[in-house]
Amino acid sequence: MGEIYEADVSQVVYAGPHAVRPDTYEIAVKVAASPGAPWEYVTLRFRSAEATLLAHMLQSNQPRASVDDRLLEQVAAHDT
């Protein structure tokens, strides 16, 4: 595997069957601009088996949402 490039996804543009390849599933995303990266949109193509595996993995390994305590800290600072 070559160099790994990580990009923050700012928008999911499309997820569904490929328009031309009926046996292929695709996810099109817009990624945050990064210095030196010549692209902003990325399309990932998966065969049916990989798409199914990805769907199961996403459902069973959901990211944990972090709690944002800044609002609570601001309210507490007012001694209310």
N, C-alpha and C positions, 0 to 999 in steps of 0.2 A: 504494500500500500504506500502511496506517495505521501506528500505533505498534506496534513489535515488542515482544512480551512473551515472555521466556524463562522456562521453568519446568523444574525438575529432575524427571524421571519417577522416582517411587519404586516403582512397581509397574505391570507390564503386566497388566491385568485380563482382556483377551480380544483375540484376533486371529483373524479368520476371516470367513466369509460373514455378511452382515447377516441378521437373523432374518426380516425382512419383504421386503426388496428383494433378490432373488436375483442381480441384476446388480451388486450393491454389496458391497465388502469393507470391513470396519471394524476399527479398532484402538481399544480402550478402555484408557486409562491413568489411573493415579492420580498426581497431581503433588504435589510438596511444597508445603505451605502457604506463602503469600506475603502480606505485608501489603497490604491493599487489594484482594485478589483474592477475589471472592465465590464462587468455585467451587473444587472440589478434584478432581473427576473430569472428564476430557475424552474425548470420542469423536470419532475422525477417520474420515470415510467417504470411500472411494475407488471410482471406477469400475474395472472390470477392467483396463483398459489402464494406468491410473495405479498400481494396486496392483502390477502386473507390473513396471513401471518402478521403483517404490519398492523392490521385492524385489531387483532387479538392482543398484540403486544401493547398497543396504545390504550386499550381498555383495561388491561390488567396492570399496567405500570404507569398510571397517571402521575404527572408531576405534582408534588406537594405545593400547595399555595402557601406562601409565606404571609404571616400576619403583619400588617403595617400598623405599628403602634404610634406613629407620629401624631395622629389626631388625638389619641388618648393622652399623650404627653402634653399636647397643647392645652387640652381641657384641664388637665390636672394642674398646669402652671397657673391657671386663673383661680385656684382654690375655691372652686364652686362645688 
